[in-house]
Amino acid sequence: MTTLFGRVRYIPEIHNRSFTVRGNAERMAINAPIQGTAADLLKLAMIALERKLPNEIARMLLTVHDEIVIEAREERTEEMAGIVKETMETIFPLAVPLAVDAHWGKSWYDAKE
């Protein structure tokens, strides 16, 4: 299976005689291009954000699934959220636009509410 960006995931279990093993492989084959492309897009966004975010104001801390956790100065939070949202939504032209939500808070827990 291949992502939109050409990254390949081999799934040799797709030819297994076992119905269960083959069924799991078929599900992986269906999901791999979608999930792999999403991972590729997230990595591209991280590279772009590393270049765009001013080091003295904001920095990337980690990713969680399809989220990027960023630490920023409180007085610049909305501005940095706008940069992140715009970068992630426009990182690659797709037929269906990407929709990105930006949330913030004093902690990751607060931002999730």
N, C-alpha and C positions, 0 to 999 in steps of 0.2 A: 504494500500500500504506500502511496506517495502523497505528501502534503502539497499544498499549493506552491510551495517554494522548492519542491523537488527532493525533500528529505524522505528517505525510504525506510519503511519498517517491514521487515520480513516476518511472515507468519507461517512457518512450515507446518504447524498443526492443522492447517486448513485441509490437508490431504490425509489426515488421520482416519483410521477405520472406525474409531470409537465415535458414536453419535454425539456423546456429551463433549468430548474434546473438540471435535470438529465444530459443533455448535458454538462453543466458547470462542473458537478461532474466527468463525464467521462474524460474530458480534464484534470482536476486536477489529476485524477487517473493515467493518462498516464505520466504527468509531474512530479508527486511527487517522484517517485523513482530516476529519473534523477537529479532533482534539489536538493532533499534531500541528495543524495549521494555526490553531489558537495559541499553542505554545510558541510557535515561530513568531506570530504577531506580537506576543508579549515580550519576547526577547528583542525584537526590533524596537519596540517602544522603550524598553529599558536602555538600549544603546542611545536612542535619540534623547531620552530624558537626561542621561548622564551628561550629554553635551549642552542641553538647554537649561538645566536647573543651576542657578548660581550657588556655588559651594558654600558660601558664607550665609546663605539663607535657607537652603533646603538640601536634603540628601536622601537617597534611597536607602531603606533599611533592609527590606526583604520582600519576597513575593509569597503569596498564599493563593494557590490555585491560579485564578485569573486576576488577582489583585496585586497592586504594587503599594507597599506601605512606605510612606515618605514622612520624614521628620522635617518640619519647617518652623520658622519663626512665627509666633502667633499672629503678629501684625501683618504678615504677608500670606497667611493661609489661603484666603480666597484667591489671590493672584496666582499662587503656586497650583492650586486646585484647577484653575482655568488652564494653565499651561499643560498640566498633566492630562486633563480631559481632551483638550484640542490635539495634543500629540498622539494620544492613544486612538482617538477617533479617525485621525487622518494618516496614520502610519503607512497604510497601503490602500490604494483604491480598490474597492470591492463593489459588486453589483448591489449588494444590500449594505447600507451604511452601518458601521459599528456604533452602538450606543454605549456610552460610558457614564457611570454615576460617580460623583466625587463626594465623599463624606469626610468629616474631620471631627476631632475631639482631642481631649487631653491624653486619652489612651486609645488603643485599638478598640477596646471594648466600647468606649463612649462613641467612637466613630461609627460602629456597627449599628447603633440604635437609631 
